[in-house]
């Protein structure tokens, strides 16, 4: 591709991603920008600033000789975990900062965007080596777009008024009939997984390598609220034999009795959504469950969770599609397999699906040189892999090889699961 055409395409993509982040924040009151509801979450203002700091630090400061930082203290306030860059303000205390103001953060975004626009618009070819870093920054910002929604949802759920982030513009259409859960035979033998080199991928998605698959079957869709309610009503949260030891300790310590954001109203279960508190949709994929809860349900049902290799091998035969909408609706978009794919699986865009695979490096993995190498590799310990993308994941950010990862007790993300056997 001609360099000027490549720069123009990147310029348009940069504008679209940056504008989408601000559109997500448009419904917020200024007070909503600053609250941090738990140590794992961050205020919306911090997300806006951190994603901007990424471009200033990894692109402008290196591509533009003589670049002057917008504010000398922002490198400390908005660096997340890049130790090679410098010290960071403690993550659990991000919600204690009333300054810089929200207006100042938007001024910061505007200033950095203007400088990025200048280097992407100019005929200067010195920006060419930084295009991969810019793409990494945009993928990084799309991750934070999802985090903005998950963190806002957790923050709003802590308010007994159950505020609405964004109301429906019209009442939802009745949900389509829930497809019956079926078992789809998976491939067995030696298969390759990992990114094949086409398009963007994070470093943890490769190298592509061979793996052995035992004979197995995957559930055709994720487990839904109605099915998980049966587990609750059967006393699943009170049966220690169903739980891993650490999971049982976590359940008791936190007094869990249902997924996060489920609320009892006059004896009935409701769930808090970004559209407010709604009656529990029994046909929607169960969401906001930890790995421990997913594993306990699988054990209770006589099944197990899939490995990430089983999930990816099945997913590689399917195009991307989305189903569940976080407002509480279920919008079926029939999954269409590629030629020869066999029976249908519903795989993408509902919930991130827990797998049984630990988040560890693929054979031959090596992190990138420099500070950007801290992006993924240093977290490969004590976490589990999730696959598939959620209703909050930007559509063009989802791919078959994407390896999301969280600690097994985490459940504020849009996380659910499917069964395997």
ZIFENHU-V252775 format. One record per backbone hydrogen bond with DSSP energy under -1.0 kcal/mol. CO is the residue of the C=O (numbers start at 1). NH is the residue of the N-H. E is the energy in kcal/mol with one decimal. If there is no record, write none. Layout:
BEGIN
CO_NH_E ; CO_NH_E
END
This chain:
BEGIN
2_6_-2.5 ; 3_7_-2.4 ; 4_8_-2.1 ; 5_9_-2.4 ; 6_10_-2.2 ; 7_11_-2.7 ; 8_12_-2.3 ; 9_13_-2.2 ; 10_14_-2.9 ; 11_15_-2.3 ; 12_16_-2.3 ; 13_17_-2.6 ; 14_18_-2.4 ; 15_19_-2.3 ; 16_20_-2.0 ; 17_21_-1.8 ; 18_22_-1.4 ; 19_23_-2.1 ; 20_24_-2.1 ; 25_28_-1.8 ; 29_32_-1.2 ; 31_34_-1.0 ; 33_45_-2.4 ; 38_41_-1.1 ; 43_47_-1.7 ; 44_48_-2.3 ; 45_49_-2.0 ; 46_50_-3.4 ; 47_51_-2.1 ; 49_53_-2.8 ; 50_54_-1.9 ; 51_55_-1.1 ; 52_56_-2.2 ; 53_57_-2.9 ; 54_58_-2.7 ; 55_59_-1.4 ; 55_60_-2.2 ; 56_61_-2.3 ; 59_63_-3.3 ; 60_64_-2.0 ; 64_67_-1.8 ; 71_74_-1.2 ; 73_77_-2.2 ; 74_78_-2.7 ; 76_89_-2.3 ; 81_83_-1.4 ; 82_85_-1.3 ; 82_86_-1.2 ; 90_93_-1.4 ; 91_94_-1.7 ; 93_96_-2.0 ; 101_105_-1.8 ; 102_106_-2.1 ; 103_107_-2.0 ; 104_108_-2.2 ; 105_109_-2.5 ; 106_110_-2.3 ; 107_111_-2.4 ; 108_112_-2.4 ; 109_113_-2.7 ; 110_114_-2.2 ; 111_115_-1.7 ; 112_116_-2.6 ; 113_117_-2.8 ; 114_118_-1.8 ; 115_119_-1.8 ; 116_120_-2.1 ; 117_121_-1.8 ; 118_122_-1.7 ; 124_127_-1.1 ; 125_128_-1.5 ; 127_130_-1.8 ; 128_131_-1.6 ; 130_134_-2.4 ; 131_135_-2.5 ; 132_136_-2.3 ; 133_137_-2.4 ; 134_138_-2.0 ; 135_139_-2.5 ; 136_140_-2.6 ; 137_141_-2.1 ; 138_142_-2.1 ; 139_143_-1.8 ; 140_144_-1.8 ; 141_145_-1.7 ; 142_146_-1.6 ; 143_147_-2.0 ; 144_148_-2.6 ; 145_149_-1.5 ; 146_150_-2.4 ; 147_151_-3.1 ; 148_152_-2.3 ; 149_153_-2.5 ; 150_154_-2.0 ; 151_155_-2.4 ; 152_156_-3.1 ; 153_157_-1.9 ; 156_159_-1.4 ; 159_162_-2.5 ; 182_220_-2.3 ; 184_218_-2.6 ; 189_213_-3.0 ; 191_211_-3.1 ; 193_209_-2.5 ; 202_205_-1.8 ; 203_206_-1.3 ; 205_195_-2.8 ; 209_193_-2.4 ; 211_191_-2.7 ; 213_189_-2.7 ; 216_186_-2.8 ; 217_421_-2.0 ; 218_184_-3.1 ; 220_346_-2.9 ; 223_286_-2.2 ; 224_228_-2.3 ; 225_229_-2.5 ; 226_230_-1.1 ; 227_231_-1.1 ; 228_232_-1.9 ; 229_233_-3.0 ; 230_234_-1.6 ; 231_236_-2.4 ; 232_235_-2.0 ; 235_238_-2.0 ; 236_239_-1.1 ; 239_242_-1.9 ; 240_243_-1.4 ; 244_248_-3.0 ; 245_249_-2.2 ; 246_250_-2.0 ; 247_251_-2.7 ; 248_252_-2.3 ; 249_253_-2.5 ; 250_254_-2.1 ; 251_256_-1.6 ; 259_262_-1.6 ; 261_272_-2.9 ; 263_270_-3.1 ; 265_268_-2.0 ; 268_265_-3.4 ; 269_280_-1.6 ; 270_263_-3.0 ; 271_278_-2.3 ; 273_276_-2.0 ; 274_165_-1.5 ; 274_166_-1.9 ; 276_273_-2.3 ; 278_271_-3.0 ; 281_284_-1.3 ; 282_226_-2.8 ; 284_225_-2.7 ; 288_260_-2.0 ; 290_294_-2.2 ; 291_295_-2.9 ; 292_296_-2.1 ; 293_297_-2.4 ; 294_298_-2.2 ; 295_299_-2.2 ; 296_300_-2.5 ; 297_301_-2.2 ; 298_303_-2.9 ; 299_302_-1.2 ; 304_420_-2.8 ; 306_356_-2.5 ; 307_311_-2.2 ; 308_312_-2.7 ; 309_313_-2.3 ; 310_314_-1.7 ; 311_315_-2.6 ; 312_316_-2.0 ; 314_317_-1.2 ; 315_318_-2.2 ; 317_338_-3.0 ; 323_331_-1.7 ; 325_328_-2.3 ; 329_325_-1.8 ; 338_341_-2.1 ; 350_391_-1.9 ; 352_416_-3.6 ; 353_387_-2.1 ; 357_385_-2.5 ; 358_360_-1.2 ; 362_365_-2.3 ; 370_373_-1.4 ; 371_374_-2.3 ; 372_375_-1.7 ; 376_379_-2.0 ; 377_380_-1.5 ; 379_381_-2.5 ; 383_359_-2.9 ; 384_406_-1.8 ; 385_355_-2.1 ; 386_404_-2.0 ; 387_353_-3.2 ; 388_349_-1.3 ; 390_393_-1.3 ; 394_397_-2.1 ; 395_398_-1.4 ; 399_402_-1.1 ; 404_386_-2.4 ; 406_384_-2.8 ; 407_410_-1.8 ; 408_291_-1.5 ; 408_292_-1.3 ; 413_415_-2.3 ; 414_352_-3.1 ; 415_289_-1.9 ; 416_354_-2.4 ; 417_223_-2.3 ; 419_219_-2.7 ; 420_304_-2.3
END
